[in-house]
Amino acid sequence: TEGTIASEKKELDLTQQELDAALAYFDKLKPSCVDAGVSYEDRVARRKEEIESLQEALRILESETALVQRGASSRRLRGVRRHVV
């Protein structure tokens, strides 16, 4: 019937609009997904350097945290003593 045909045409138009929007977004993203000419070995080396840098930063943060915690445990309010039970 004509009502069904009109409804289906409207649905087709909406679907086409969604597809056009998705394709436009894909075209926008495509340049960032395309291989930038960097070899696999270069990517692996760069990633290894990044991991090493992150591990070094973690070691530094952990040592600073330990120093802060050690310093905090020696500080107490004046006149406050630990009670022995």
All heavy atoms as an XYZ file, in Angstrom:
672
protein
N       0.838     -1.187      0.000
C       0.000      0.000      0.000
C       0.874      1.238      0.000
O       2.077      1.171      0.306
C      -0.934     -0.004      1.225
O      -0.158      0.122      2.389
C      -1.806     -1.236      1.252
N       0.249      2.359     -0.297
C       1.003      3.617     -0.414
C       1.597      4.062      0.921
O       2.684      4.622      0.967
C       0.104      4.702     -0.992
C      -0.193      4.472     -2.464
C      -0.998      5.621     -3.050
O      -0.906      6.742     -2.535
O      -1.697      5.374     -4.036
N       0.886      3.815      2.005
C       1.405      4.175      3.335
C       2.663      3.400      3.667
O       3.618      3.940      4.226
N       2.665      2.115      3.329
C       3.825      1.273      3.591
C       5.001      1.706      2.725
O       6.134      1.775      3.195
C       3.489     -0.203      3.316
O       2.352     -0.573      4.093
C       4.656     -1.100      3.648
N       4.715      2.034      1.475
C       5.780      2.467      0.553
C       6.383      3.778      1.044
O       7.608      3.935      1.072
C       5.234      2.611     -0.884
C       4.873      1.234     -1.438
C       6.267      3.294     -1.779
C       4.171      1.274     -2.787
N       5.551      4.713      1.453
C       6.041      5.997      1.956
C       6.886      5.794      3.217
O       7.944      6.419      3.390
C       4.869      6.929      2.243
N       6.422      4.910      4.096
C       7.157      4.623      5.326
C       8.517      3.986      5.016
O       9.536      4.351      5.617
C       6.324      3.688      6.202
O       7.054      3.293      7.333
N       8.530      3.073      4.077
C       9.781      2.409      3.695
C      10.745      3.386      3.025
O      11.957      3.324      3.248
C       9.503      1.221      2.769
C       8.734      0.075      3.439
C       9.500     -0.554      4.592
O      10.739     -0.655      4.515
O       8.836     -0.950      5.567
N      10.216      4.301      2.205
C      11.076      5.311      1.560
C      11.682      6.236      2.614
O      12.852      6.607      2.533
C      10.290      6.118      0.540
C      10.072      5.385     -0.752
C       9.404      6.280     -1.783
C       9.215      5.536     -3.093
N       8.635      6.389     -4.125
N      10.879      6.602      3.610
C      11.386      7.450      4.686
C      12.493      6.718      5.460
O      13.531      7.299      5.778
C      10.245      7.851      5.622
C      10.653      8.825      6.681
C       9.460      9.282      7.494
C       9.892     10.300      8.535
N       8.785     10.804      9.327
N      12.261      5.455      5.742
C      13.261      4.642      6.438
C      14.536      4.522      5.612
O      15.645      4.617      6.136
C      12.686      3.256      6.730
C      13.607      2.333      7.485
C      13.844      2.762      8.924
O      12.972      3.424      9.515
O      14.916      2.431      9.451
N      14.368      4.359      4.299
C      15.528      4.283      3.403
C      16.298      5.595      3.412
O      17.538      5.591      3.472
C      15.072      3.937      1.978
C      16.174      3.891      0.917
C      17.198      2.822      1.254
C      15.567      3.653     -0.460
N      15.605      6.704      3.372
C      16.273      8.010      3.407
C      17.053      8.202      4.713
O      18.195      8.677      4.698
C      15.246      9.146      3.247
C      14.672      9.231      1.832
O      15.320      8.692      0.898
O      13.598      9.837      1.672
N      16.449      7.832      5.835
C      17.127      7.960      7.125
C      18.360      7.060      7.191
O      19.429      7.469      7.668
C      16.172      7.626      8.275
C      15.050      8.629      8.531
C      14.082      8.088      9.577
C      15.616      9.963      8.965
N      18.216      5.854      6.680
C      19.345      4.920      6.673
C      20.463      5.443      5.783
O      21.644      5.354      6.139
C      18.884      3.531      6.198
O      17.833      3.085      7.056
C      20.017      2.523      6.223
N      20.099      6.026      4.643
C      21.102      6.593      3.733
C      21.829      7.762      4.401
O      23.042      7.904      4.266
C      20.451      7.043      2.421
C      21.445      7.470      1.358
C      22.385      6.355      0.935
O      21.935      5.261      0.620
N      23.678      6.609      0.946
N      21.096      8.578      5.140
C      21.724      9.701      5.858
C      22.719      9.188      6.906
O      23.814      9.737      7.046
C      20.657     10.568      6.525
C      19.828     11.375      5.557
C      18.682     12.114      6.257
O      18.576     12.114      7.485
N      17.833     12.739      5.469
N      22.331      8.153      7.627
C      23.231      7.566      8.616
C      24.477      6.987      7.957
O      25.597      7.153      8.458
C      22.520      6.475      9.415
C      21.469      6.993     10.362
C      20.741      5.877     11.091
O      21.179      4.703     11.023
O      19.723      6.175     11.737
N      24.280      6.317      6.827
C      25.414      5.759      6.097
C      26.336      6.868      5.606
O      27.563      6.770      5.738
C      24.931      4.915      4.913
C      26.024      4.348      4.008
C      26.949      3.418      4.785
C      25.409      3.627      2.823
N      25.773      7.933      5.060
C      26.590      9.056      4.577
C      27.392      9.674      5.718
O      28.576     10.000      5.552
C      25.701     10.112      3.917
C      25.072      9.627      2.618
O      25.571      8.629      2.041
O      24.070     10.238      2.181
N      26.749      9.829      6.888
C      27.454     10.391      8.042
C      28.577      9.460      8.490
O      29.681      9.916      8.817
C      26.477     10.644      9.184
N      28.317      8.160      8.511
C      29.336      7.190      8.921
C      30.505      7.179      7.938
O      31.667      7.127      8.346
C      28.725      5.795      9.036
N      30.208      7.257      6.653
C      31.273      7.273      5.649
C      32.098      8.555      5.734
O      33.326      8.526      5.573
C      30.686      7.099      4.250
C      30.139      5.702      3.948
C      29.416      5.690      2.594
C      31.235      4.661      3.986
N      31.448      9.674      6.004
C      32.167     10.941      6.161
C      33.098     10.863      7.370
O      34.252     11.321      7.322
C      31.185     12.100      6.311
N      32.610     10.287      8.460
C      33.429     10.128      9.664
C      34.597      9.186      9.387
O      35.727      9.447      9.805
C      32.566      9.601     10.808
C      33.281      9.513     12.121
C      33.756     10.648     12.763
C      33.483      8.283     12.742
C      34.421     10.571     13.974
C      34.143      8.192     13.951
C      34.606      9.335     14.567
O      35.264      9.248     15.762
N      34.346      8.125      8.658
C      35.401      7.188      8.289
C      36.473      7.891      7.463
O      37.675      7.707      7.695
C      34.822      6.004      7.518
C      35.856      5.058      6.994
C      36.600      4.258      7.848
C      36.102      4.967      5.629
C      37.559      3.388      7.362
C      37.068      4.104      5.137
C      37.801      3.310      6.010
N      36.057      8.714      6.498
C      37.019      9.450      5.678
C      37.853     10.401      6.532
O      39.033     10.631      6.261
C      36.303     10.226      4.571
C      35.797      9.313      3.465
O      36.337      8.194      3.322
O      34.860      9.718      2.744
N      37.233     10.949      7.576
C      37.951     11.845      8.483
C      38.985     11.074      9.308
O      40.079     11.564      9.558
C      36.940     12.534      9.403
C      37.527     13.485     10.390
C      36.422     14.086     11.254
C      36.979     14.875     12.401
N      35.930     15.382     13.282
N      38.643      9.852      9.723
C      39.537      9.042     10.552
C      40.610      8.309      9.761
O      41.667      7.989     10.290
C      38.733      8.003     11.335
C      37.849      8.510     12.453
C      37.102      7.346     13.078
C      38.644      9.248     13.499
N      40.335      8.031      8.512
C      41.213      7.190      7.701
C      42.679      7.635      7.726
O      43.562      6.787      7.898
C      40.702      7.137      6.267
C      41.275      5.985      5.476
C      40.856      5.989      4.005
C      39.383      6.172      3.806
N      38.992      6.110      2.390
N      42.992      8.927      7.612
C      44.416      9.314      7.615
C      45.157      8.912      8.888
O      46.346      8.587      8.848
C      44.379     10.835      7.472
C      43.068     11.123      6.831
C      42.129     10.075      7.329
N      44.480      8.895     10.027
C      45.167      8.512     11.264
C      45.336      7.003     11.366
O      46.123      6.522     12.187
C      44.407      9.046     12.477
O      43.138      8.441     12.573
N      44.603      6.250     10.567
C      44.683      4.796     10.622
C      45.641      4.226      9.579
O      46.063      3.084      9.692
C      43.298      4.185     10.396
S      42.108      4.629     11.664
N      45.965      5.007      8.594
C      46.822      4.535      7.511
C      48.263      4.492      7.999
O      48.710      5.348      8.758
C      46.688      5.470      6.284
C      47.666      5.087      5.187
C      45.269      5.430      5.763
N      48.994      3.473      7.592
C      50.396      3.324      7.961
C      51.168      4.566      7.544
O      51.125      4.981      6.389
C      50.969      2.077      7.279
C      52.383      1.784      7.712
O      52.826      2.350      8.728
O      53.039      0.983      7.033
N      51.876      5.162      8.479
C      52.600      6.407      8.221
C      53.993      6.157      7.648
O      54.842      7.040      7.685
C      52.694      7.216      9.505
N      54.234      4.960      7.160
C      55.528      4.664      6.573
C      56.571      4.261      7.605
O      57.748      4.182      7.288
N      56.148      4.017      8.830
C      57.070      3.596      9.875
C      57.124      2.072      9.861
O      56.090      1.408      9.875
C      56.591      4.111     11.257
C      57.536      3.659     12.353
C      56.446      5.614     11.244
N      58.325      1.561      9.849
C      58.474      0.102      9.778
C      58.069     -0.537     11.103
O      58.035      0.112     12.155
C      59.916     -0.274      9.450
O      60.750     -0.017     10.562
N      57.807     -1.813     11.043
C      57.429     -2.569     12.236
C      58.550     -2.502     13.275
O      58.301     -2.300     14.461
C      57.130     -4.025     11.862
C      56.862     -4.895     13.057
C      55.643     -4.821     13.721
C      57.833     -5.771     13.536
C      55.389     -5.611     14.846
C      57.586     -6.564     14.652
C      56.368     -6.483     15.292
O      56.128     -7.252     16.400
N      59.790     -2.641     12.821
C      60.931     -2.614     13.738
C      61.027     -1.267     14.449
O      61.309     -1.199     15.645
C      62.242     -2.913     12.978
C      62.365     -4.344     12.504
C      61.568     -4.624     11.222
O      61.161     -3.667     10.526
O      61.341     -5.808     10.938
N      60.775     -0.175     13.712
C      60.806      1.158     14.326
C      59.695      1.317     15.357
O      59.905      1.892     16.430
C      60.680      2.252     13.262
C      61.915      2.356     12.388
O      62.989      1.871     12.810
O      61.805      2.924     11.280
N      58.513      0.800     15.043
C      57.401      0.885     16.001
C      57.710      0.081     17.254
O      57.447      0.529     18.370
C      56.098      0.390     15.359
C      55.543      1.339     14.316
C      54.101      0.995     13.957
N      53.870     -0.404     13.669
C      53.757     -0.936     12.455
N      53.852     -0.169     11.406
N      53.536     -2.220     12.297
N      58.303     -1.108     17.082
C      58.653     -1.947     18.230
C      59.707     -1.241     19.079
O      59.608     -1.206     20.315
C      59.153     -3.333     17.773
C      59.777     -4.100     18.918
C      58.011     -4.123     17.157
N      60.720     -0.661     18.442
C      61.781      0.031     19.176
C      61.214      1.231     19.935
O      61.558      1.464     21.108
C      62.881      0.481     18.217
N      60.346      1.977     19.289
C      59.736      3.143     19.932
C      58.879      2.717     21.118
O      58.912      3.338     22.177
C      58.899      3.920     18.910
C      58.632      5.334     19.358
C      57.892      6.162     18.341
N      58.532      6.116     17.036
C      57.882      6.280     15.894
N      56.591      6.478     15.886
N      58.518      6.252     14.740
N      58.138      1.653     20.944
C      57.294      1.160     22.030
C      58.145      0.658     23.196
O      57.822      0.889     24.358
C      56.392      0.024     21.510
C      55.453     -0.522     22.537
C      54.394      0.479     22.919
N      53.486     -0.122     23.878
C      52.925      0.531     24.858
N      53.141      1.812     24.996
N      52.117     -0.074     25.690
N      59.259     -0.007     22.897
C      60.160     -0.491     23.940
C      60.721      0.688     24.737
O      60.777      0.641     25.973
C      61.296     -1.310     23.319
C      62.252     -1.878     24.330
C      63.339     -2.691     23.663
C      64.327     -3.184     24.702
N      65.461     -3.861     24.099
N      61.132      1.749     24.044
C      61.643      2.943     24.726
C      60.557      3.563     25.610
O      60.836      3.996     26.734
C      62.121      3.977     23.700
C      63.373      3.582     22.971
C      63.713      4.548     21.848
O      63.039      5.598     21.719
O      64.665      4.270     21.105
N      59.343      3.593     25.105
C      58.235      4.155     25.873
C      57.998      3.339     27.146
O      57.819      3.902     28.233
C      56.970      4.178     25.011
C      55.772      4.778     25.695
C      54.534      4.754     24.812
O      54.615      4.319     23.655
O      53.474      5.169     25.308
N      58.016      2.033     27.039
C      57.807      1.170     28.207
C      58.932      1.364     29.225
O      58.687      1.463     30.428
C      57.687     -0.307     27.769
C      56.362     -0.515     27.032
C      57.795     -1.246     28.968
C      56.227     -1.871     26.364
N      60.165      1.441     28.747
C      61.296      1.655     29.657
C      61.166      2.987     30.378
O      61.434      3.081     31.585
C      62.618      1.565     28.882
C      62.961      0.160     28.433
C      64.150      0.113     27.481
O      64.661      1.185     27.089
O      64.559     -1.005     27.119
N      60.754      4.025     29.670
C      60.566      5.337     30.289
C      59.466      5.295     31.344
O      59.606      5.872     32.432
C      60.209      6.382     29.235
O      61.257      6.545     28.324
N      58.389      4.600     31.040
C      57.290      4.487     32.002
C      57.718      3.695     33.236
O      57.345      4.036     34.366
C      56.071      3.844     31.343
C      55.353      4.714     30.306
C      54.325      3.896     29.553
C      54.721      5.918     30.956
N      58.511      2.647     33.033
C      58.998      1.862     34.169
C      59.917      2.700     35.059
O      59.851      2.631     36.283
C      59.718      0.607     33.681
C      58.778     -0.433     33.123
C      59.491     -1.605     32.480
O      60.634     -1.486     32.039
N      58.813     -2.737     32.401
N      60.758      3.525     34.440
C      61.644      4.399     35.213
C      60.823      5.419     36.000
O      61.088      5.674     37.182
C      62.626      5.116     34.289
C      63.568      6.034     35.030
C      64.535      6.768     34.112
O      64.545      6.492     32.899
O      65.273      7.622     34.626
N      59.808      5.988     35.375
C      58.944      6.944     36.070
C      58.243      6.277     37.247
O      58.126      6.863     38.330
C      57.922      7.524     35.093
N      57.805      5.054     37.068
C      57.154      4.313     38.150
C      58.127      4.076     39.304
O      57.768      4.243     40.473
C      56.604      2.986     37.629
C      55.879      2.124     38.649
C      54.669      2.855     39.216
C      55.448      0.811     38.011
N      59.366      3.701     38.994
C      60.362      3.508     40.048
C      60.591      4.797     40.828
O      60.676      4.789     42.060
C      61.690      3.013     39.451
C      61.714      1.545     39.123
C      63.123      1.061     38.811
N      63.733      1.748     37.674
C      63.586      1.385     36.392
N      62.848      0.344     36.081
N      64.173      2.057     35.426
N      60.671      5.910     40.133
C      60.879      7.202     40.790
C      59.699      7.525     41.701
O      59.874      7.914     42.858
C      61.088      8.321     39.748
C      62.435      8.127     39.047
C      60.997      9.695     40.390
C      62.629      8.999     37.828
N      58.498      7.344     41.184
C      57.307      7.637     41.988
C      57.219      6.720     43.202
O      56.855      7.166     44.293
C      56.044      7.502     41.139
C      55.839      8.587     40.091
C      54.647      8.240     39.207
C      55.647      9.936     40.751
N      57.548      5.459     43.042
C      57.499      4.537     44.170
C      58.536      4.897     45.221
O      58.256      4.818     46.420
C      57.697      3.100     43.688
C      56.495      2.543     42.975
C      56.732      1.171     42.374
O      57.906      0.785     42.176
O      55.727      0.484     42.087
N      59.733      5.310     44.807
C      60.760      5.682     45.787
C      60.369      6.971     46.502
O      60.575      7.107     47.700
C      62.129      5.817     45.123
O      62.149      6.926     44.246
N      59.778      7.931     45.795
C      59.317      9.164     46.435
C      58.180      8.876     47.406
O      58.124      9.443     48.495
C      58.885     10.179     45.384
C      60.044     10.773     44.615
C      59.601     11.750     43.541
O      58.392     11.999     43.412
O      60.481     12.280     42.849
N      57.293      7.967     47.047
C      56.194      7.602     47.930
C      56.731      6.961     49.198
O      56.274      7.251     50.296
C      55.230      6.638     47.214
O      54.714      7.280     46.051
C      54.073      6.244     48.110
N      57.731      6.115     49.055
C      58.327      5.466     50.225
C      58.975      6.499     51.129
O      58.858      6.416     52.358
C      59.348      4.425     49.777
N      59.646      7.493     50.553
C      60.273      8.535     51.359
C      59.225      9.351     52.105
O      59.388      9.655     53.283
C      61.112      9.458     50.467
C      62.389      8.860     49.898
C      63.029      9.820     48.910
C      63.356      8.509     51.011
N      58.154      9.686     51.438
C      57.089     10.470     52.068
C      56.455      9.667     53.193
O      56.208     10.184     54.279
C      56.025     10.897     51.024
C      54.795     11.454     51.694
C      56.625     11.905     50.063
N      56.205      8.391     52.967
C      55.591      7.556     53.998
C      56.524      7.386     55.196
O      56.088      7.424     56.334
C      55.204      6.198     53.427
C      54.019      6.270     52.498
C      53.703      4.939     51.844
O      54.491      4.012     51.919
N      52.558      4.863     51.204
N      57.807      7.206     54.947
C      58.764      7.067     56.040
C      58.831      8.348     56.855
O      58.851      8.326     58.066
C      60.153      6.729     55.488
C      60.664      5.421     56.036
C      62.038      5.089     55.569
N      61.964      4.638     54.186
C      62.833      4.932     53.248
N      63.871      5.668     53.508
N      62.696      4.485     52.020
N      58.837      9.488     56.178
C      58.886     10.772     56.870
C      57.619     11.029     57.661
O      57.659     11.576     58.761
N      56.499     10.619     57.170
C      55.222     10.847     57.850
C      55.116     10.009     59.103
O      54.515     10.424     60.091
C      54.066     10.540     56.903
N      55.686      8.812     59.108
C      55.559      7.942     60.277
C      56.389      8.458     61.442
O      56.100      8.152     62.588
C      55.959      6.508     59.923
O      57.341      6.467     59.611
N      57.423      9.240     61.189
C      58.251      9.742     62.281
C      57.684     11.034     62.865
O      58.085     11.455     63.923
C      59.685      9.962     61.795
O      59.707     10.976     60.806
N      56.747     11.674     62.164
C      56.147     12.910     62.662
C      54.944     12.587     63.536
O      54.091     11.803     63.171
C      55.690     13.787     61.488
C      56.859     14.477     60.824
C      56.357     15.390     59.762
N      56.774     14.761     58.514
C      56.143     14.828     57.379
N      55.044     15.496     57.292
N      56.594     14.231     56.319
N      54.916     13.225     64.697
C      53.786     13.055     65.605
C      53.454     14.398     66.218
O      54.277     15.308     66.226
C      54.130     12.083     66.728
C      54.371     10.676     66.265
C      54.471      9.747     67.461
N      55.000      8.482     67.010
C      56.031      7.877     67.549
N      56.629      8.384     68.603
N      56.457      6.740     67.075
N      52.295     14.477     66.781
C      51.930     15.682     67.504
C      52.730     15.733     68.800
O      52.995     14.705     69.422
C      50.428     15.674     67.822
C      49.505     15.740     66.615
C      48.062     15.579     67.081
C      49.667     17.049     65.884
N      53.082     16.950     69.205
C      53.819     17.088     70.460
C      52.962     16.619     71.625
O      51.778     16.900     71.688
C      54.198     18.546     70.696
C      55.525     18.887     70.070
C      55.909     20.289     70.369
N      55.193     21.099     69.370
C      54.803     22.338     69.552
N      55.034     22.956     70.662
N      54.166     22.984     68.596
N      53.546     15.912     72.507
C      52.855     15.476     73.699
C      52.002     14.227     73.503
O      51.350     13.774     74.432
N      51.978     13.695     72.329
C      51.174     12.504     72.078
C      52.104     11.310     72.096
O      53.119     11.266     71.423
C      50.437     12.594     70.723
C      49.710     11.303     70.429
C      49.499     13.784     70.718
N      51.749     10.329     72.903
C      52.547      9.118     72.971
C      51.678      7.935     72.609
O      50.473      7.951     72.846
C      53.097      8.922     74.383
C      54.057      9.989     74.772
C      54.651      9.676     76.119
N      55.376     10.855     76.572
C      55.560     11.170     77.811
N      55.102     10.385     78.769
N      56.226     12.243     78.135
N      52.300      6.914     72.134
C      51.552      5.694     71.829
C      51.233      4.977     73.127
O      52.051      4.881     74.030
C      52.358      4.778     70.930
C      52.541      5.343     69.554
C      53.287      4.360     68.707
N      53.626      5.027     67.448
C      53.358      4.513     66.269
N      52.802      3.336     66.176
N      53.665      5.157     65.189
N      50.028      4.488     73.191
C      49.608      3.741     74.371
C      49.933      2.278     74.176
O      49.684      1.690     73.135
C      48.097      3.890     74.591
C      47.693      5.282     74.901
N      47.881      5.851     76.132
C      47.143      6.263     74.128
C      47.433      7.092     76.117
N      46.992      7.372     74.909
N      50.494      1.684     75.202
C      50.828      0.266     75.154
C      49.689     -0.484     75.813
O      49.276     -0.169     76.922
C      52.148     -0.012     75.889
C      52.467     -1.496     75.845
C      53.261      0.826     75.292
N      49.178     -1.457     75.135
C      48.053     -2.228     75.665
C      48.519     -3.544     76.207
O      49.400     -4.170     75.771
C      46.974     -2.447     74.575
C      45.814     -3.230     75.136
C      46.521     -1.122     74.031
